[in-house]
Every structure is written in C-alpha cells, then in structure tokens.
Amino acid sequence: MAANAEHLKALVRAHAEANDDLFYSVALQVAAKSARQGQGKFAIELRELVEAAQQRQSRAGSRSAATPVVQPRGELTSLLTAGYPAPNSMT
C-alpha cells in the first residue's frame, strides 16, 4: 500500500483528536501518492470514499443545527413559549 509511516501516524493522530478535516486531508494525500505510484484504482476508490464521507458529514451537520427555544427568534417568537419544569423535590 502507498501510505508511509508518517501518513499512518497522522491518520491515527487526526482520528484520536476527532479532527476530521486533517483526517480527510491526509487520506487524500495518500490517494495522490498512490496515483503517482501507479495505483490508480486504489487512489480513485480512496478519493471517492473521502468525498462521500465529507458529504455525509456536511449533511449531518446542517441537520443538527438546532434552534434554541430558550429565546426563540423571528417567526418562532409568536409561535413558541419556553419554560422549565419546577425541580422535583422527590429525590
């Protein structure tokens, strides 16, 4: 496989730090190196995997942007009220 030791260490570090941007960047570097070494099919497959993962991540990120209901804004102001239940004295 085309990844050298430094690429593998960088991938593990990025994963451990939950740094997706760095992880994808290193993975694309591995794909580029593989392509230069004549492993075109592997390079294309790796690049496609990275692109698909990035698209899934961006779709998930846009869906998880929740609207805070503590202080609704815009049209939600007249539609919602927010409150907190009284703490239960039974413990």
C-alpha positions in Angstrom: 0.0 0.0 0.0 1.2 3.5 -0.7 0.8 5.1 2.7 4.0 5.5 4.5 4.6 5.5 8.3 4.2 9.3 8.6 0.8 9.2 6.8 -0.4 6.4 9.1 0.7 8.2 12.2 -1.0 11.4 11.0 -4.2 9.5 10.3 -4.2 8.0 13.8 -3.5 11.3 15.4 -6.3 13.1 13.5 -8.7 10.3 14.4 -7.8 10.4 18.1 -8.2 14.2 18.1 -11.5 13.9 16.2 -10.0 16.3 13.6 -12.0 15.2 10.5 -10.5 17.9 8.3 -7.0 16.7 8.9 -8.0 13.1 8.6 -9.5 13.7 5.2 -6.6 15.8 4.1 -4.1 13.0 4.9 -6.3 10.4 3.3 -6.3 12.5 0.1 -2.5 12.8 0.3 -2.3 9.0 0.4 -4.6 8.8 -2.6 -2.5 11.3 -4.5 0.7 9.4 -3.6 -0.9 6.2 -4.7 -1.9 7.7 -8.0 1.7 8.9 -8.6 2.9 5.3 -7.9 0.6 3.8 -10.5 -2.1 2.6 -8.1 -4.8 4.5 -9.9 -7.8 2.3 -9.0 -6.9 2.4 -5.3 -6.4 6.2 -5.5 -9.8 6.7 -7.1 -11.6 4.5 -4.6 -10.0 6.2 -1.6 -10.8 9.7 -3.0 -14.4 8.6 -3.6 -14.6 7.3 0.0 -13.3 10.6 1.4 -15.7 12.7 -0.7 -18.7 10.5 0.3 -17.8 10.8 4.0 -17.4 14.6 3.7 -20.8 14.9 2.1 -22.4 12.8 4.7 -20.8 14.8 7.4 -21.9 18.1 5.9 -25.5 16.9 5.5 -25.5 15.7 9.1 -24.0 19.0 10.3 -26.7 21.0 8.5 -29.5 18.9 10.0 -28.2 19.0 13.6 -28.2 22.8 13.7 -30.9 23.1 16.4 -32.9 26.3 17.0 -32.6 27.2 20.7 -36.0 27.5 22.2 -35.0 29.4 25.3 -35.1 32.7 23.3 -36.9 32.0 20.0 -36.3 34.5 17.2 -38.1 35.5 14.1 -41.3 33.8 13.3 -40.9 31.4 16.2 -41.3 34.2 18.7 -45.0 34.3 18.3 -45.4 30.5 18.0 -43.4 29.2 20.9 -43.1 29.7 24.6 -40.3 28.1 26.5 -40.2 27.2 30.1 -38.5 24.8 32.5 -40.4 22.4 34.8 -40.1 23.0 38.5 -37.4 20.8 40.1 -38.9 17.7 41.6 -38.5 17.7 45.3 -38.5 13.9 45.4 -35.1 12.5 45.3 
